[in-house]
């Protein structure tokens, strides 16, 4: 079976003369025009880059898929002093520590009305996407589109950066993200695109980026993290559903034993409502409030608020069923 995303790209290559992004004007007018990349007119690569590392990966993607590119730029360009992470009063430090910061974007956002797939790239700043990327996501209508996030960093993984962006555009389908380092070669990017598990296992069409959670008669969907823990969980679900008896703990989570041990990818996490966490390798946790600890992120429930979660899961014990999604 063909992998879904690669099928999308192939279809895009067959489509001609359908514009994904209108001309955004000239640089002199304060806009960043889309850069033509080839024939994939309903795919676009959108990226923010300060040092050129993210731009390099973005251009590899555009070259491979034939997509146009559009660069996110801050209306007020960042200076070297702005990017001094050792200074808690630098612009980037202040922005990244303010969850409500939304730096203005230079010019107008591109017309994405005819796009079906958007690659969204950014560097990791303070463990997250730069706030100007939040501005972009909130400025666009991404409903019904597939968003494929990718990041660049020296060491940090994509972590929760993509899931936090996803919360700003829940109407889109977000795939598991991917981190790239400096000097990433075209061949590495091409291999990622070809093998992307949007992920469909070629043998039995199992989706590695999504999972179903059934509770009290309602079925929720979750977007999975891009790590070995989440993939191991989906591999278990390929063999059958997992039923978990969960109890309330601390008035901020439901926790229960998976009955299996998964590989751990622990990192310091401050949870949000809907976060799915692996604790000590064998406990499945659903958060409906905040807690900070070294956990392994498994994913995040799509499009549900803290109040809805608390009402759905109730105050006492609850039984949930995890299942793979085809």
Backbone bond lengths (Angstrom), bond angles and torsions (degrees), N, CA, C in turn:
res aa  C-N    CA-C-N  psi(-1)  N-CA   C-N-CA  omega(-1)  CA-C   N-CA-C  phi
1 X - - - 1.470 - - 1.514 109.97 -
2 X 1.285 115.32 146.03 1.460 118.68 -179.96 1.499 110.12 -78.85
3 X 1.287 115.56 141.22 1.465 118.96 175.20 1.509 108.80 -69.34
4 X 1.309 116.23 139.04 1.464 122.11 -171.51 1.517 112.87 -57.04
5 X 1.315 116.72 -50.53 1.463 117.85 -174.20 1.512 111.02 -68.69
6 X 1.305 116.84 -38.35 1.450 116.94 -179.88 1.512 109.86 -68.31
7 X 1.322 116.74 -30.92 1.460 121.37 174.27 1.515 109.88 -63.36
8 X 1.342 116.62 -42.25 1.467 120.15 177.82 1.513 110.36 -58.99
9 X 1.329 115.70 -45.92 1.459 119.11 -179.41 1.519 110.79 -62.45
10 X 1.337 116.51 -42.01 1.457 119.93 -179.62 1.518 111.18 -62.58
11 X 1.334 115.44 -41.55 1.461 119.58 178.07 1.517 110.44 -62.90
12 X 1.337 114.60 -40.15 1.464 118.69 -178.89 1.519 110.76 -61.75
13 X 1.329 116.37 -35.59 1.451 119.57 -179.41 1.517 111.71 -67.56
14 X 1.334 115.72 -23.55 1.455 120.04 179.72 1.514 112.23 -85.58
15 X 1.300 116.25 -15.76 1.457 120.52 -179.06 1.519 108.82 -88.55
16 X 1.282 117.30 136.04 1.464 118.70 179.39 1.503 110.98 -132.03
17 X 1.335 114.50 152.49 1.459 122.84 174.14 1.515 112.79 63.96
18 X 1.320 119.41 28.07 1.464 121.64 173.38 1.515 106.76 -114.58
19 X 1.289 116.97 110.18 1.467 119.66 -172.56 1.500 111.38 -78.33
20 X 1.332 117.08 128.53 1.464 121.98 176.75 1.504 110.97 -86.78
21 X 1.303 117.26 -30.94 1.461 120.21 -176.72 1.512 109.52 -138.34
22 X 1.311 115.74 129.40 1.453 119.71 177.18 1.522 109.71 -74.63
23 X 1.338 115.20 163.73 1.461 120.48 175.81 1.510 108.40 -65.83
24 X 1.318 116.71 121.62 1.451 121.40 -176.56 1.520 112.67 -88.89
25 X 1.334 116.76 11.39 1.458 118.46 178.61 1.511 110.99 96.45
26 X 1.295 115.73 -171.33 1.457 120.96 -177.52 1.509 111.01 -97.41
27 X 1.325 115.86 161.36 1.454 120.13 176.75 1.519 110.74 -59.73
28 X 1.333 116.38 -32.96 1.456 119.54 -178.80 1.512 111.90 -64.57
29 X 1.327 115.51 -25.61 1.461 119.84 179.23 1.513 111.60 -83.79
30 X 1.336 116.71 0.22 1.462 120.23 176.99 1.500 113.69 88.14
31 X 1.332 117.88 20.94 1.449 121.10 179.17 1.513 109.27 -122.04
32 X 1.328 115.73 164.41 1.450 121.24 177.15 1.510 108.26 -113.93
33 X 1.341 119.47 103.63 1.456 120.11 -176.94 1.515 111.08 -67.23
34 X 1.338 115.27 151.28 1.454 120.04 175.30 1.516 109.09 -65.22
35 X 1.330 115.86 139.61 1.453 120.72 178.99 1.514 109.13 -95.71
36 X 1.339 118.89 119.63 1.457 120.22 -179.17 1.515 110.61 -59.79
37 X 1.331 115.79 134.69 1.446 119.09 -179.05 1.508 113.38 -119.02
38 X 1.337 118.52 -15.51 1.451 119.03 -179.07 1.498 112.58 152.23
39 X 1.343 116.99 -134.62 1.449 122.19 -168.49 1.518 113.97 -101.75
40 X 1.315 119.53 -13.96 1.472 121.47 -174.67 1.515 109.22 -81.25
41 X 1.331 116.03 80.68 1.453 120.11 -168.78 1.519 113.99 -77.49
42 X 1.335 118.89 -9.69 1.462 118.58 176.35 1.521 111.60 -111.71
43 X 1.315 115.88 22.37 1.464 122.82 173.15 1.528 107.46 -125.12
44 X 1.328 117.04 137.99 1.465 119.79 176.52 1.521 109.68 -136.32
45 X 1.312 116.00 143.83 1.459 122.79 174.37 1.526 107.45 -105.57
46 X 1.327 116.17 113.30 1.461 122.71 179.24 1.523 107.37 -109.53
47 X 1.331 116.90 133.20 1.463 117.69 -175.94 1.520 111.05 -150.75
48 X 1.331 114.73 155.21 1.465 123.16 170.49 1.514 106.74 -118.53
49 X 1.325 116.89 130.48 1.461 120.42 -176.54 1.516 110.01 -145.06
50 X 1.322 116.86 132.55 1.459 121.58 178.20 1.527 112.62 -106.57
51 X 1.322 117.07 -38.10 1.464 120.36 -176.56 1.523 112.63 -104.66
52 X 1.331 117.34 -6.10 1.451 121.19 -179.49 1.514 114.21 99.02
53 X 1.335 117.94 -10.69 1.466 120.31 -178.45 1.524 111.17 -66.79
54 X 1.328 116.69 -49.38 1.465 119.95 179.44 1.521 110.49 -65.52
55 X 1.317 116.84 -37.88 1.467 120.18 178.63 1.525 110.93 -60.83
56 X 1.327 116.77 -38.61 1.455 119.98 179.04 1.513 112.33 -60.81
57 X 1.341 116.78 -44.67 1.463 120.63 178.23 1.525 110.00 -65.84
58 X 1.332 116.36 -42.20 1.465 120.60 -179.96 1.523 111.10 -58.85
59 X 1.313 116.93 -40.79 1.462 119.88 -178.77 1.529 111.32 -72.05
60 X 1.314 117.46 -31.19 1.468 119.57 172.29 1.531 109.91 -61.82
61 X 1.335 116.49 -46.41 1.469 120.48 -179.43 1.523 110.28 -60.66
62 X 1.333 116.23 -45.37 1.461 120.31 -179.69 1.523 111.13 -62.33
63 X 1.314 116.41 -40.11 1.462 120.84 -179.62 1.524 111.11 -66.02
64 X 1.327 116.38 -39.19 1.464 121.14 -177.76 1.524 111.48 -73.67
65 X 1.326 116.77 -41.93 1.472 120.90 -174.38 1.522 113.46 -93.56
66 X 1.332 117.34 -15.88 1.454 119.85 -175.53 1.509 113.52 78.94
67 X 1.332 117.37 16.38 1.463 121.64 -176.28 1.519 111.38 -82.65
68 X 1.336 115.70 158.97 1.458 121.81 169.20 1.527 108.92 -75.97
69 X 1.329 116.20 161.66 1.464 121.10 174.89 1.522 109.66 -121.67
70 X 1.323 115.12 151.76 1.470 121.07 174.22 1.517 107.69 -141.81
71 X 1.324 115.43 125.07 1.465 120.19 -176.36 1.521 110.96 -96.02
72 X 1.318 116.41 127.27 1.464 122.11 172.97 1.526 107.83 -77.24
73 X 1.315 116.73 127.07 1.458 121.34 176.39 1.521 109.52 -129.71
74 X 1.306 116.74 139.97 1.462 120.70 176.01 1.525 109.35 -74.37
75 X 1.338 115.84 140.78 1.465 120.03 178.60 1.523 110.53 -58.63
76 X 1.312 116.33 -37.22 1.466 122.05 173.83 1.526 107.49 -104.28
77 X 1.321 118.52 104.49 1.466 120.48 -175.30 1.528 112.26 -57.11
78 X 1.327 115.10 148.22 1.463 120.79 177.67 1.529 109.89 -80.38
79 X 1.320 115.60 134.51 1.463 121.56 175.68 1.527 109.15 -97.64
80 X 1.322 115.92 171.61 1.464 120.05 176.67 1.520 110.61 -59.82
81 X 1.332 116.96 -39.17 1.465 120.41 178.54 1.526 110.89 -65.46
82 X 1.334 116.64 -35.67 1.466 120.71 178.45 1.522 111.48 -61.62
83 X 1.325 116.47 -30.00 1.461 121.60 -174.57 1.521 112.84 -97.81
84 X 1.319 117.08 15.70 1.466 121.76 179.27 1.529 108.86 -78.88
85 X 1.337 115.75 94.08 1.462 120.32 -176.30 1.524 112.71 -67.93
86 X 1.340 116.94 -19.06 1.465 119.55 179.50 1.521 112.06 -78.14
87 X 1.319 116.25 -11.60 1.465 121.19 179.94 1.524 109.33 -101.98
88 X 1.336 118.32 110.48 1.468 119.95 -177.74 1.522 113.41 -64.85
89 X 1.341 117.16 -12.57 1.465 120.80 179.56 1.531 112.27 -102.17
90 X 1.322 117.09 4.63 1.463 118.58 177.56 1.526 109.43 -69.68
91 X 1.308 115.55 160.16 1.468 120.17 -176.91 1.526 112.04 -58.35
92 X 1.326 117.11 -46.66 1.462 119.54 -178.41 1.522 111.50 -64.96
93 X 1.332 117.17 -38.34 1.467 120.50 178.76 1.520 110.74 -63.45
94 X 1.321 116.33 -44.84 1.468 120.26 -179.07 1.524 110.76 -66.01
95 X 1.328 116.87 -42.33 1.467 119.87 -179.60 1.523 111.38 -65.55
96 X 1.317 116.79 -46.64 1.466 119.74 -175.57 1.519 112.43 -69.16
97 X 1.311 117.46 -23.34 1.461 120.87 177.60 1.522 112.75 -91.90
98 X 1.322 116.50 3.24 1.467 121.88 177.32 1.526 108.39 -117.08
99 X 1.339 118.36 102.64 1.472 120.24 -176.55 1.517 113.71 -61.83
100 X 1.329 117.16 -17.01 1.465 120.38 -179.46 1.526 113.02 -96.32
101 X 1.316 117.85 -0.77 1.468 120.39 -179.40 1.525 109.92 -66.89
102 X 1.326 115.97 132.08 1.458 122.04 178.52 1.536 108.69 -138.85
103 X 1.322 117.87 82.72 1.463 120.32 179.64 1.528 111.05 -57.62
104 X 1.312 115.70 140.93 1.462 120.47 -178.88 1.527 110.35 -68.11
105 X 1.339 115.20 140.69 1.460 121.21 177.67 1.523 109.86 -89.38
106 X 1.313 115.76 142.75 1.459 121.35 175.67 1.526 109.67 -68.45
107 X 1.320 116.59 123.34 1.454 120.75 176.12 1.516 113.51 73.44
108 X 1.324 115.26 -160.18 1.463 122.67 -177.05 1.522 110.20 -100.53
109 X 1.325 115.61 148.76 1.463 119.61 176.51 1.528 108.65 -71.16
110 X 1.326 118.69 156.03 1.465 120.73 -177.47 1.521 111.59 -71.71
111 X 1.316 115.47 159.96 1.460 121.80 174.43 1.526 107.97 -79.09
112 X 1.318 116.00 111.30 1.467 121.05 -177.88 1.523 112.12 -104.20
113 X 1.320 117.64 11.90 1.463 120.87 -171.44 1.524 112.80 -60.59
114 X 1.327 117.56 -30.63 1.463 120.15 -178.54 1.522 112.81 -100.55
115 X 1.322 116.42 2.38 1.467 120.22 177.49 1.522 110.66 -81.11
116 X 1.306 115.48 141.94 1.462 120.78 173.21 1.523 111.41 -108.05
117 X 1.322 116.28 -29.99 1.465 121.19 -176.09 1.523 109.45 -131.29
118 X 1.334 115.88 132.36 1.461 121.26 -179.56 1.523 108.96 -128.69
119 X 1.303 116.88 119.68 1.461 121.96 169.14 1.523 106.98 -84.91
120 X 1.330 117.06 127.05 1.463 121.49 -176.56 1.524 109.26 -120.44
121 X 1.334 116.45 113.28 1.457 120.46 -175.00 1.516 113.71 -117.78
122 X 1.332 115.60 150.34 1.463 121.06 -177.88 1.532 109.75 -165.06
123 X 1.330 117.55 155.68 1.467 120.27 170.69 1.526 109.98 -79.21
124 X 1.307 116.78 162.17 1.463 121.43 175.65 1.525 108.71 -93.08
125 X 1.332 115.34 121.34 1.465 122.53 175.34 1.520 108.12 -117.70
126 X 1.294 116.78 123.03 1.469 120.63 -179.56 1.537 111.24 52.21
127 X 1.305 116.97 37.78 1.458 121.37 176.50 1.510 114.97 80.73
128 X 1.344 117.95 0.55 1.463 121.10 -176.30 1.527 110.66 -136.42
129 X 1.327 115.64 174.34 1.459 120.10 173.07 1.526 109.36 -71.01
130 X 1.319 118.59 145.98 1.466 120.33 174.88 1.526 110.62 -56.94
131 X 1.324 116.46 146.15 1.468 120.33 -175.02 1.523 112.47 -62.43
132 X 1.325 117.90 -25.14 1.458 119.30 178.77 1.531 110.93 -65.87
133 X 1.328 117.63 -24.82 1.464 120.73 175.15 1.527 109.83 -71.00
134 X 1.333 116.96 -35.44 1.464 120.72 173.54 1.528 109.60 -59.16
135 X 1.342 115.80 -42.28 1.463 120.10 178.93 1.522 110.35 -57.62
136 X 1.331 116.21 -44.48 1.462 120.17 179.89 1.524 111.23 -61.07
137 X 1.326 116.92 -49.97 1.467 120.47 -176.51 1.523 110.89 -60.52
138 X 1.329 116.77 -40.84 1.464 120.15 179.99 1.527 112.44 -73.20
139 X 1.321 117.33 -18.04 1.465 120.99 -177.44 1.521 112.78 -89.56
140 X 1.325 117.39 -8.68 1.463 121.42 -175.69 1.525 110.74 -114.94
141 X 1.312 115.50 154.87 1.461 121.37 171.45 1.524 107.50 -96.08
142 X 1.318 116.28 102.58 1.461 121.45 -177.28 1.521 112.57 -100.13
143 X 1.307 117.94 6.12 1.466 121.39 -178.04 1.529 110.58 -58.23
144 X 1.332 114.87 133.28 1.453 120.90 177.71 1.514 114.69 81.67
145 X 1.320 117.60 -0.25 1.455 120.99 -179.00 1.532 110.71 -102.66
146 X 1.307 115.96 158.38 1.459 121.52 173.94 1.522 108.40 -98.27
147 X 1.324 116.29 122.84 1.464 121.57 179.82 1.526 108.34 -108.87
148 X 1.322 115.73 125.52 1.459 122.07 -179.37 1.527 107.71 -113.14
149 X 1.331 118.56 100.18 1.467 119.84 -177.40 1.524 112.10 -80.46
150 X 1.328 115.31 147.07 1.464 120.40 170.64 1.523 107.80 -145.79
151 X 1.317 116.13 150.39 1.463 120.16 -177.90 1.516 109.81 -134.08
152 X 1.320 115.16 165.89 1.461 121.07 173.52 1.518 108.77 -128.69
153 X 1.317 115.92 142.55 1.466 120.65 177.28 1.516 108.82 -166.29
154 X 1.335 114.86 164.90 1.446 119.51 178.01 1.511 112.82 -73.86
155 X 1.345 116.44 -33.86 1.463 119.26 -177.31 1.522 112.94 -148.29
156 X 1.332 117.78 -35.30 1.463 120.37 -174.90 1.521 111.06 -66.32
157 X 1.341 116.08 138.92 1.447 120.51 174.14 1.514 110.91 -77.44
158 X 1.322 116.14 -179.35 1.462 119.52 -179.37 1.522 110.71 -69.93
159 X 1.348 116.82 -23.36 1.468 121.54 172.03 1.510 113.19 49.61
160 X 1.329 115.47 -133.58 1.464 121.02 -177.91 1.520 112.36 -92.42
161 X 1.333 117.40 3.80 1.469 119.18 -174.41 1.518 111.97 -59.72
162 X 1.324 117.17 -41.62 1.463 119.99 -178.07 1.523 111.80 -73.20
163 X 1.334 117.23 -37.57 1.467 118.71 -179.17 1.522 111.21 -68.51
164 X 1.329 117.44 -31.85 1.465 119.67 176.42 1.525 110.70 -69.01
165 X 1.320 117.40 -37.14 1.462 120.24 175.08 1.523 110.61 -68.03
166 X 1.316 115.90 -38.77 1.463 120.13 -179.79 1.521 111.83 -58.54
167 X 1.325 116.19 -35.82 1.463 119.94 -179.55 1.525 111.79 -62.09
168 X 1.335 117.13 -20.67 1.463 121.31 179.85 1.524 111.94 -85.31
169 X 1.327 117.42 -14.02 1.466 121.62 -179.18 1.517 109.48 -143.33
170 X 1.339 117.30 64.39 1.464 120.53 -175.28 1.518 113.84 -67.19
171 X 1.334 117.79 -15.14 1.458 120.15 179.68 1.511 113.65 -75.99
172 X 1.322 117.14 -9.29 1.464 121.52 177.87 1.524 109.70 -93.70
173 X 1.321 115.69 160.46 1.458 121.63 172.73 1.517 107.86 -95.43
174 X 1.321 116.33 114.02 1.467 121.73 -177.91 1.525 109.28 -100.98
175 X 1.302 116.72 128.15 1.452 120.32 177.15 1.526 109.85 -91.12
176 X 1.313 115.63 168.60 1.464 119.97 174.76 1.523 109.05 -63.59
177 X 1.344 116.55 139.36 1.459 120.89 -175.54 1.517 113.05 -88.18
178 X 1.322 115.20 176.50 1.463 121.74 -177.95 1.526 109.87 -142.88
179 X 1.336 116.11 138.22 1.461 122.19 175.53 1.524 110.21 -98.53
180 X 1.339 115.50 141.24 1.457 122.21 173.42 1.525 108.96 -126.48
181 X 1.310 116.19 149.96 1.451 120.85 178.19 1.517 111.83 -100.07
182 X 1.320 116.13 179.66 1.460 121.09 178.01 1.525 109.74 -64.50
183 X 1.314 116.07 144.01 1.457 120.48 177.46 1.512 114.49 74.16
184 X 1.330 117.77 20.59 1.466 121.00 179.29 1.527 110.36 -59.84
185 X 1.316 115.54 131.05 1.456 120.99 -178.65 1.533 111.57 -85.25
186 X 1.317 115.16 154.61 1.460 121.08 179.49 1.524 111.29 -56.74
187 X 1.320 117.00 -38.89 1.464 121.13 -177.51 1.524 111.81 -61.45
188 X 1.343 116.63 -36.43 1.468 120.01 178.75 1.521 110.76 -66.94
189 X 1.330 116.28 -41.89 1.459 120.21 179.06 1.526 110.28 -66.36
190 X 1.320 116.53 -40.88 1.466 120.29 -179.90 1.524 111.05 -63.64
191 X 1.325 116.54 -40.16 1.461 120.10 178.18 1.521 110.68 -62.89
192 X 1.331 116.68 -41.08 1.471 121.10 177.65 1.524 111.01 -60.41
193 X 1.315 116.89 -46.70 1.463 120.16 -177.98 1.524 110.69 -63.91
194 X 1.326 116.99 -42.72 1.461 120.24 -176.74 1.521 112.38 -69.14
195 X 1.319 116.31 -33.34 1.463 119.39 -175.16 1.516 112.52 -100.83
196 X 1.344 116.04 7.29 1.455 119.15 -172.58 1.519 111.09 -56.11
197 X 1.333 113.97 126.14 1.449 119.92 -179.47 1.517 108.49 -95.40
198 X 1.255 114.14 71.14 1.458 118.87 175.01 1.421 107.41 -72.00
199 X 0.609 91.48 14.11 1.431 161.05 -39.90 1.464 103.42 -120.98
200 X 1.251 116.48 120.76 1.435 114.34 -175.80 1.511 110.72 -115.42
201 X 1.281 116.27 124.55 1.453 119.36 174.70 1.528 108.14 -64.53
202 X 1.321 117.05 126.87 1.451 120.79 -170.68 1.513 112.73 -66.06
203 X 1.304 118.21 -25.94 1.453 120.30 -176.28 1.517 113.08 -81.20
204 X 1.325 117.69 -40.50 1.469 118.34 -173.91 1.521 113.31 -133.29
205 X 1.328 117.03 14.86 1.469 121.03 171.39 1.519 113.32 62.81
206 X 1.333 118.05 31.60 1.457 121.23 177.43 1.524 109.47 -83.97
207 X 1.316 115.69 134.12 1.466 121.71 -177.60 1.530 109.24 -89.05
208 X 1.327 117.39 117.85 1.460 121.46 -177.99 1.521 112.98 -85.27
209 X 1.320 117.81 -7.87 1.464 118.89 -178.14 1.521 112.67 -99.49
210 X 1.340 117.52 -5.68 1.462 120.71 -177.23 1.529 110.67 -135.28
211 X 1.328 115.79 155.41 1.462 122.38 176.57 1.523 107.97 -146.99
212 X 1.319 116.59 148.31 1.461 121.59 174.65 1.525 110.30 -98.34
213 X 1.330 115.84 142.62 1.465 122.62 176.02 1.525 107.10 -128.37
214 X 1.322 116.99 115.45 1.460 121.06 -179.67 1.521 109.58 -103.45
215 X 1.336 116.27 127.03 1.458 121.52 -179.65 1.520 109.23 -147.08
216 X 1.310 115.68 130.22 1.469 121.79 177.04 1.523 112.54 48.85
217 X 1.335 115.52 43.84 1.454 120.88 175.40 1.519 115.45 81.77
218 X 1.304 118.30 -0.58 1.466 121.33 -179.53 1.525 109.90 -115.39
219 X 1.317 116.50 138.52 1.459 121.39 178.45 1.519 110.04 -105.65
220 X 1.326 115.72 120.67 1.460 122.81 177.61 1.523 109.00 -103.29
221 X 1.319 116.47 155.35 1.463 120.50 172.41 1.525 108.94 -109.51
222 X 1.312 115.02 151.53 1.467 120.81 178.10 1.518 109.09 -133.34
223 X 1.320 115.81 142.74 1.463 121.89 173.42 1.522 108.22 -93.28
224 X 1.324 116.30 126.54 1.448 120.95 -173.50 1.525 111.99 -84.69
225 X 1.330 115.49 152.58 1.463 121.98 175.85 1.528 109.45 -73.33
226 X 1.311 115.76 160.99 1.458 121.23 178.41 1.524 109.10 -97.39
227 X 1.335 115.73 77.69 1.464 120.22 177.30 1.520 109.59 -152.79
228 X 1.315 116.10 170.32 1.467 120.87 -176.04 1.521 112.07 -67.07
229 X 1.331 117.34 -26.44 1.468 121.06 179.53 1.524 110.71 -66.56
230 X 1.329 116.34 -48.70 1.464 120.55 -179.87 1.524 110.94 -64.53
231 X 1.323 116.90 -40.97 1.466 119.41 179.20 1.523 111.13 -65.58
232 X 1.334 116.78 -37.26 1.463 119.76 178.10 1.524 111.04 -65.09
233 X 1.332 116.74 -36.85 1.463 119.88 177.52 1.520 110.60 -64.77
234 X 1.332 117.56 -44.67 1.464 119.89 178.46 1.523 110.74 -63.34
235 X 1.324 117.13 -37.37 1.466 119.86 176.80 1.527 110.92 -59.99
236 X 1.338 117.15 -39.16 1.464 120.43 176.14 1.523 110.91 -64.23
237 X 1.328 116.05 -40.51 1.462 120.11 -177.49 1.522 111.97 -70.24
238 X 1.320 117.54 -20.90 1.466 120.53 174.15 1.522 110.81 -61.88
239 X 1.341 115.57 -27.96 1.466 120.44 -179.87 1.525 112.29 -84.56
240 X 1.325 117.02 -13.86 1.464 120.58 -179.99 1.516 111.39 150.25
241 X 1.329 115.70 165.44 1.461 121.11 -179.63 1.524 111.01 -65.01
242 X 1.328 115.90 153.89 1.463 122.20 174.50 1.521 108.10 -116.82
243 X 1.323 116.27 122.90 1.466 122.33 179.14 1.525 108.30 -101.48
244 X 1.327 116.34 128.13 1.465 121.25 -175.73 1.520 109.84 -125.28
245 X 1.318 116.10 126.89 1.466 121.35 171.49 1.520 107.67 -87.03
246 X 1.329 116.08 118.48 1.458 120.59 -173.18 1.520 110.93 -116.11
247 X 1.317 115.29 143.98 1.461 121.23 178.24 1.520 109.69 -121.05
248 X 1.326 115.13 159.74 1.461 120.17 -179.31 1.531 109.94 -81.16
249 X 1.321 115.43 141.98 1.461 119.62 176.73 1.524 109.02 -138.54
250 X 1.322 115.87 125.81 1.455 121.62 173.20 1.509 115.54 66.47
251 X 1.312 116.53 9.48 1.464 120.94 -178.90 1.527 112.32 60.49
252 X 1.370 115.68 27.82 1.467 118.13 175.41 1.526 112.66 -142.33
253 X 1.354 117.66 0.97 1.459 119.03 -178.60 1.524 111.16 -157.28
254 X 1.339 114.48 159.46 1.454 122.87 166.47 1.522 106.82 -112.81
255 X 1.331 116.74 135.83 1.453 120.10 -175.87 1.521 109.98 -137.18
256 X 1.330 115.99 143.09 1.455 121.14 177.60 1.515 110.68 -160.03
257 X 1.329 116.01 159.22 1.460 120.68 -178.01 1.525 110.86 -77.74
258 X 1.347 115.25 134.44 1.462 120.56 175.86 1.523 112.08 -72.61
259 X 1.322 115.65 -25.30 1.456 118.52 -173.04 1.521 112.12 80.94
260 X 1.305 116.70 5.15 1.463 123.68 179.10 1.526 108.05 -144.15
261 X 1.312 116.04 157.43 1.460 120.67 175.49 1.524 109.17 -108.83
262 X 1.332 115.65 129.39 1.459 121.93 -179.23 1.527 109.93 -110.70
263 X 1.319 118.19 156.92 1.475 119.86 173.45 1.521 110.04 -62.58
264 X 1.325 116.23 146.61 1.461 120.77 -178.34 1.529 110.98 -103.91
265 X 1.327 115.09 142.96 1.465 122.73 174.12 1.524 107.42 -131.98
266 X 1.324 115.60 66.22 1.463 120.30 -171.20 1.524 112.32 -70.21
267 X 1.314 114.68 142.35 1.460 123.08 173.77 1.518 107.41 -151.81
268 X 1.322 116.32 159.29 1.459 120.12 177.92 1.520 109.01 -72.10
269 X 1.325 116.21 119.59 1.461 121.86 -174.25 1.517 109.58 -129.60
270 X 1.308 116.56 135.84 1.462 122.45 165.80 1.516 106.36 -103.60
271 X 1.309 116.23 112.34 1.457 120.53 -171.21 1.524 112.11 -74.19
272 X 1.330 113.55 160.70 1.453 122.93 173.37 1.523 108.08 -130.80
273 X 1.325 115.99 166.73 1.461 120.72 178.64 1.525 109.82 -58.14
274 X 1.333 115.51 128.86 1.454 121.01 178.97 1.506 114.95 97.63
275 X 1.333 118.31 -9.05 1.460 120.42 179.83 1.529 110.64 -66.74
276 X 1.319 115.62 138.12 1.463 122.98 175.76 1.524 107.46 -108.08
277 X 1.329 116.06 123.97 1.466 121.57 -170.39 1.526 110.39 -127.67
278 X 1.329 115.29 142.27 1.460 121.96 170.25 1.521 107.59 -100.05
279 X 1.340 116.46 124.96 1.461 121.09 -178.80 1.518 109.15 -117.12
280 X 1.325 115.96 125.76 1.467 123.76 178.28 1.526 112.48 57.32
281 X 1.305 116.89 24.79 1.455 121.39 172.11 1.505 116.38 85.55
282 X 1.349 117.72 -20.34 1.470 117.94 -175.00 1.526 114.55 -137.27
283 X 1.325 117.68 5.47 1.465 120.49 178.15 1.527 110.18 -110.49
284 X 1.333 115.31 130.98 1.461 122.15 179.18 1.523 108.19 -98.38
285 X 1.334 116.20 127.28 1.463 121.11 -174.34 1.525 109.78 -126.01
286 X 1.328 115.75 133.02 1.462 122.11 173.04 1.518 107.39 -113.28
287 X 1.320 116.46 120.01 1.468 120.73 -178.48 1.518 111.09 -95.01
288 X 1.331 114.86 139.81 1.461 119.57 170.61 1.525 110.80 -123.38
289 X 1.342 115.78 10.83 1.463 121.31 174.77 1.526 107.90 -154.78
290 X 1.323 116.97 -175.66 1.461 120.60 -173.59 1.526 112.76 -90.72
291 X 1.325 114.25 147.85 1.455 122.99 173.53 1.523 106.67 -161.26
292 X 1.313 117.25 142.81 1.464 120.63 -178.69 1.519 109.99 -117.22
293 X 1.333 116.26 126.28 1.461 121.18 -178.81 1.526 108.18 -168.19
294 X 1.343 116.06 174.35 1.457 120.48 172.97 1.521 109.24 -86.27
295 X 1.313 115.90 106.91 1.456 122.61 -177.32 1.524 109.73 -126.92
296 X 1.329 114.08 173.49 1.461 121.44 167.93 1.521 108.30 -109.14
297 X 1.310 115.95 124.55 1.464 119.90 179.87 1.530 109.63 -82.17
298 X 1.335 115.46 127.91 1.457 120.70 176.27 1.521 112.22 -100.42
299 X 1.327 117.26 -28.98 1.458 120.00 -179.07 1.510 111.09 162.71
300 X 1.320 115.39 -159.91 1.461 120.95 -178.35 1.521 109.22 -152.75
301 X 1.340 116.32 135.57 1.457 121.35 176.54 1.520 108.95 -66.89
302 X 1.315 116.08 136.44 1.460 121.19 -175.45 1.524 111.92 -82.12
303 X 1.325 115.89 134.76 1.455 123.12 164.83 1.511 116.91 55.32
304 X 1.329 117.70 48.21 1.462 120.05 178.35 1.531 109.03 -140.11
305 X 1.314 115.86 141.65 1.462 120.65 -176.75 1.525 110.99 -90.59
306 X 1.320 115.07 167.67 1.463 121.40 176.51 1.526 110.82 -58.89
307 X 1.328 117.05 -44.71 1.465 120.51 -178.79 1.522 111.24 -63.72
308 X 1.336 117.01 -40.98 1.467 120.57 179.02 1.519 110.95 -64.87
309 X 1.335 116.94 -40.82 1.461 120.32 179.17 1.522 111.34 -61.81
310 X 1.322 116.65 -46.64 1.465 120.45 -178.07 1.523 110.91 -63.47
311 X 1.322 116.79 -38.22 1.464 119.72 179.50 1.520 110.90 -69.65
312 X 1.335 116.97 -41.59 1.456 121.19 -177.43 1.521 112.19 -68.66
313 X 1.331 117.03 -42.94 1.460 120.49 -175.72 1.525 112.98 -86.63
314 X 1.326 117.80 -17.32 1.452 120.84 176.51 1.517 113.56 71.92
315 X 1.331 115.22 -176.25 1.463 120.85 -175.11 1.527 114.00 -93.93
316 X 1.321 117.72 -21.61 1.455 119.97 -176.41 1.514 112.83 -104.92
317 X 1.333 114.97 -149.96 1.456 120.32 179.14 1.530 110.28 -72.67
318 X 1.319 114.99 153.57 1.459 119.87 -179.09 1.527 108.19 -150.64
319 X 1.316 116.06 148.51 1.464 121.29 177.36 1.519 109.40 -106.64
320 X 1.329 116.30 128.14 1.462 120.56 178.21 1.525 108.94 -120.75
321 X 1.310 115.41 151.22 1.460 121.78 177.98 1.520 109.17 -120.69
322 X 1.325 115.99 122.65 1.460 121.71 177.09 1.521 108.93 -97.03
323 X 1.314 116.67 136.91 1.462 119.88 178.94 1.520 110.25 -144.21
324 X 1.326 115.05 150.27 1.461 120.31 176.47 1.518 109.02 -71.56
325 X 1.322 114.91 157.18 1.456 120.24 -178.61 1.524 109.42 -119.29
326 X 1.322 116.09 127.89 1.465 120.64 -179.39 1.513 110.18 -97.02
